[in-house]
Amino acid sequence: MRSQEPPAPKFGEQSLALYVLLAALFAGSLVTANLIATKIVTVWGLFVPAGVLAYSITFAVTDVICEVWGRRATQAVVHAGFIVLVASWALVALAIRLPAAPFWQAQEAYAGVLGQANRIIFASLVAYAVSQSLDVWGFQRLKELTRGRALWLRNNLATAASQTVDSALFVFIAFYGQAPVLHLIAGQLAVKYVIALVDTPVVYAGVWLVRSRLRAAGEAESLA
């Protein structure tokens, strides 16, 4: 039997402010992850794109939003993030193509770094569309199955599943033919799984803080 989607939350002043803050953190981390992912770094002896930490923040943020306001409010942030990625892709491409000032001599390096970011952003769009929707759906489904208990379980299971799909799609599209993709996928997954475990207390703290602020402001009706 298909589960009933809870009604959309009613945003009061404090609820809206916190929701916008988390949405901004989500979008900022998302764009940052794509711009810095062109560099491959070494973490614990593993090779991973530099954007792995910034991108992992987005999953923690959506878990907090989904826990507090529900799937519908979270999906709105995910959709907005997709639009932000498309806009950043277009702006990067435009910045590369605009003619440089005659005294500015860094066009080749600029285009070399940000030009690679175009492929990164395209890969991220594909991976993002699949993995973020999977994360939101999985988190909400597990929340229903556990009747709102065991936040740690749905945080880790939903994140692990979505990050696995995300890493495989992103690395293959972004780095195929340029780097050892299987090594990058394995390294990125290992780092992301560790981050998912570590960020569980952060998600708990975020949910507690947001709910406390809403109750103190008399906006408990905003909670899912």
C-alpha positions in Angstrom: 0.0 0.0 0.0 1.4 3.4 -1.0 2.1 5.7 2.0 0.3 8.9 2.3 2.4 12.0 1.9 2.0 14.3 5.0 0.6 17.8 4.3 3.1 20.6 3.5 4.3 22.3 6.7 3.1 25.8 7.6 6.1 28.0 7.7 6.1 30.7 10.4 8.8 33.4 10.6 11.3 31.4 12.5 10.6 28.2 10.6 11.1 30.0 7.3 14.3 31.6 8.4 15.8 28.2 9.4 14.6 26.5 6.3 16.1 29.2 4.1 19.4 29.0 6.0 19.6 25.3 5.5 18.7 25.6 1.8 21.4 28.2 1.4 23.9 25.9 3.1 22.8 23.1 0.8 23.2 25.2 -2.4 26.5 26.7 -1.3 28.0 23.3 -0.5 26.7 21.9 -3.8 28.3 24.6 -6.0 31.5 24.6 -4.0 31.8 20.8 -4.3 31.6 21.1 -8.1 34.1 23.9 -8.5 36.8 22.3 -6.3 36.2 18.7 -7.5 38.6 19.2 -10.5 41.5 18.5 -8.1 42.2 14.9 -7.0 43.4 14.8 -3.5 44.8 12.1 -1.2 42.7 11.3 2.0 44.0 8.5 4.2 46.0 7.1 1.2 42.9 7.1 -1.0 42.4 9.2 -4.2 39.2 11.3 -4.2 37.9 14.5 -5.8 38.5 17.5 -3.5 34.7 18.2 -3.4 33.9 15.0 -1.5 33.5 16.8 1.9 31.5 19.7 0.6 29.1 17.4 -1.3 28.7 15.2 1.8 27.4 18.2 3.6 24.4 18.3 1.3 23.2 14.9 2.4 23.4 15.8 6.0 21.4 19.0 5.3 18.6 17.2 3.4 18.4 14.6 6.3 17.8 17.4 8.8 15.2 19.1 6.5 13.4 15.8 5.8 13.4 14.9 9.5 12.0 18.3 10.6 9.7 19.3 7.7 9.2 16.1 5.7 9.7 14.9 2.1 7.8 17.6 0.3 9.9 20.5 1.8 13.1 18.5 1.2 12.3 17.8 -2.4 11.7 21.5 -3.1 15.3 22.1 -1.9 16.6 19.3 -4.1 14.8 20.8 -7.1 16.2 24.2 -6.4 19.7 22.8 -6.1 19.4 21.3 -9.6 18.5 24.8 -10.9 21.4 26.3 -9.1 23.8 23.7 -10.7 22.4 24.5 -14.2 22.8 28.2 -13.5 26.4 27.8 -12.3 27.3 25.6 -15.3 26.0 28.4 -17.7 27.8 31.1 -15.8 31.1 29.2 -15.8 30.8 28.6 -19.5 30.0 32.3 -20.1 32.9 33.5 -18.0 35.3 31.3 -20.0 34.0 32.5 -23.3 33.9 36.3 -22.5 37.0 38.1 -24.0 39.7 38.8 -21.5 41.0 42.3 -20.8 44.2 42.9 -22.7 46.3 43.2 -19.6 45.0 40.0 -18.0 47.3 37.1 -18.9 45.7 34.1 -17.0 43.1 33.1 -19.6 44.7 29.7 -20.4 45.0 28.7 -16.8 41.5 30.0 -16.0 39.9 28.1 -18.9 42.0 25.0 -18.1 40.7 24.8 -14.5 37.1 26.0 -15.0 36.7 24.4 -18.3 37.2 21.0 -16.6 34.6 22.1 -14.1 32.1 22.1 -17.0 32.4 18.3 -17.3 32.4 18.1 -13.5 29.1 20.0 -13.3 27.5 17.9 -16.1 28.5 14.7 -14.2 27.2 16.2 -11.0 23.8 17.1 -12.6 23.3 13.5 -13.7 24.4 12.0 -10.4 22.6 14.6 -8.4 19.2 14.1 -10.1 19.4 10.4 -9.2 21.1 10.3 -5.8 19.5 13.2 -4.1 16.0 12.0 -5.0 17.0 8.5 -3.8 18.3 9.9 -0.5 15.1 11.9 0.2 12.8 9.0 -0.8 14.8 6.4 1.2 15.0 8.6 4.3 11.3 9.3 4.3 10.4 5.7 3.6 12.6 4.5 6.5 11.1 7.2 8.7 7.7 5.7 8.0 8.8 2.1 8.5 10.5 3.0 11.9 7.6 5.2 12.9 9.9 8.2 13.4 12.4 6.3 15.5 16.0 5.4 14.9 17.2 8.5 13.1 20.7 7.1 13.1 19.5 4.1 11.0 17.8 6.1 8.3 20.5 8.7 8.2 23.2 6.1 7.5 21.2 3.7 5.3 19.7 6.4 3.1 23.0 8.3 2.8 25.0 5.1 2.1 22.7 4.0 -0.7 22.4 7.4 -2.3 26.2 8.1 -2.0 27.0 4.8 -3.6 24.9 5.6 -6.7 26.2 9.2 -6.7 29.8 8.2 -6.6 29.6 5.6 -9.3 27.7 7.9 -11.7 29.7 11.1 -10.9 33.2 9.6 -11.1 32.5 7.6 -14.3 31.1 10.6 -16.2 33.5 13.2 -14.8 36.8 11.3 -15.0 36.5 8.5 -17.5 39.6 8.5 -19.7 41.4 10.9 -17.4 41.9 9.0 -14.2 41.5 5.4 -12.8 37.7 5.6 -12.2 37.4 2.3 -10.2 40.1 3.5 -7.8 38.4 6.9 -7.5 35.0 5.3 -6.9 36.3 3.0 -4.3 38.2 5.8 -2.5 35.3 8.2 -2.7 32.9 5.6 -1.3 35.2 4.7 1.6 35.6 8.4 2.6 31.9 9.1 2.2 30.9 6.1 4.3 33.2 7.3 7.1 31.7 10.8 6.8 28.2 9.4 6.9 29.0 7.7 10.2 30.7 10.8 11.6 27.9 13.2 10.6 25.2 11.2 12.4 25.7 13.2 15.6 25.7 16.4 13.5 22.3 15.5 12.0 21.0 14.7 15.5 22.3 18.0 16.8 20.8 19.9 13.8 17.4 18.3 14.2 17.4 19.0 17.9 18.5 22.6 17.4 15.9 23.4 14.7 13.1 21.7 16.7 14.1 23.5 19.9 14.1 26.9 18.1 10.7 26.2 16.5 9.1 25.2 19.8 10.6 28.2 21.6 9.1 30.4 18.9 5.7 28.7 19.2 5.9 27.2 15.7 5.6 23.5 16.6 2.9 23.2 13.9 5.7 23.6 11.3 7.2 20.3 12.2 6.5 17.2 10.0 
